[in-house]
Amino acid sequence: MIQFDQKALRDCIKDAVREELHLFISDVKQTSDNTENRSSEKLLTKKEMADELDISLVSLTEWMKQGRIPYMRMGKRIYFKKQEVVASMAGFNRNKGGKK
């Protein structure tokens, strides 16, 4: 059986706890950074999104009905994430083709 004096045991436990806390804190920081990046993207209204895409509100509404662009509802309001819309439009253009 291995014997530790009280000080050696205390130091061993302290080092183990310190290492585990360091790993835990690193994971928490990484998770919070990822969450902040995702949630910090500004939500755009229908008017703002139509202006960004340089289209009319009617066209934007049609695209929403056709499922061409993603949107989210919050109560009675509709919002868009610009990056998601741009990505879906790029995918839509690749999949459907167009005039050359």
C-alpha positions in Angstrom: 0.0 0.0 0.0 1.3 3.5 -0.9 1.5 5.9 1.9 1.3 9.7 1.6 1.9 12.2 4.2 -0.9 14.8 4.7 0.9 17.5 2.7 1.7 15.3 -0.3 -1.9 14.1 -0.4 -3.2 17.6 -0.2 -0.9 18.7 -3.0 -1.9 15.7 -5.2 -5.6 16.5 -4.7 -5.1 20.2 -5.3 -3.3 19.5 -8.6 -5.9 17.1 -9.8 -8.8 19.5 -9.0 -6.9 22.4 -10.6 -6.4 20.4 -13.8 -10.1 19.3 -13.9 -11.2 22.9 -13.3 -9.0 24.2 -16.1 -10.4 21.6 -18.5 -14.0 22.5 -17.4 -13.4 26.2 -17.7 -11.9 25.8 -21.2 -15.0 23.8 -22.3 -17.4 26.4 -20.9 -15.5 29.3 -22.6 -15.5 27.4 -26.0 -19.2 26.7 -25.7 -20.1 30.3 -24.7 -18.0 31.6 -27.6 -19.8 29.4 -30.1 -23.2 30.4 -28.6 -22.4 34.1 -28.8 -21.3 33.8 -32.4 -24.6 32.0 -33.4 -26.8 34.3 -31.4 -25.1 37.6 -32.2 -26.3 37.5 -35.8 -28.9 40.3 -36.3 -32.4 39.2 -37.2 -33.7 41.1 -40.2 -37.4 42.1 -40.8 -39.1 41.5 -44.1 -38.5 45.0 -45.2 -34.8 44.9 -44.3 -34.4 41.5 -46.0 -36.1 42.7 -49.2 -33.8 45.8 -49.2 -30.7 43.5 -48.7 -31.8 41.3 -51.6 -32.9 44.3 -53.7 -36.3 42.8 -54.3 -39.9 43.8 -53.6 -41.8 42.7 -50.5 -44.1 40.8 -52.8 -41.2 38.8 -54.3 -39.9 38.1 -50.9 -43.2 36.8 -49.7 -43.5 34.6 -52.8 -40.0 33.2 -52.2 -41.0 32.4 -48.6 -44.2 30.6 -49.8 -42.1 28.6 -52.4 -39.6 27.6 -49.6 -36.7 29.3 -51.4 -35.6 31.2 -48.3 -35.6 30.2 -44.6 -37.4 32.4 -42.1 -38.6 32.3 -38.5 -41.7 33.5 -36.8 -41.8 35.2 -33.5 -45.4 35.7 -32.6 -46.9 37.4 -35.6 -43.6 38.8 -36.9 -41.3 37.2 -39.4 -37.5 37.5 -39.2 -34.6 36.3 -41.3 -30.9 35.5 -40.7 -29.0 37.0 -43.6 -26.3 34.2 -43.7 -29.0 31.5 -43.8 -30.8 33.3 -46.6 -27.7 33.8 -48.7 -26.6 30.2 -48.2 -30.0 28.9 -49.2 -30.1 31.1 -52.3 -26.7 29.9 -53.3 -27.9 26.3 -52.9 -31.1 27.1 -54.8 -29.2 28.6 -57.7 -26.8 25.7 -57.9 -29.6 23.1 -57.8 -32.0 24.8 -60.2 -29.5 26.3 -62.7 -30.3 29.4 -64.6 -29.6 31.2 -67.8 -26.0 31.3 -68.9 
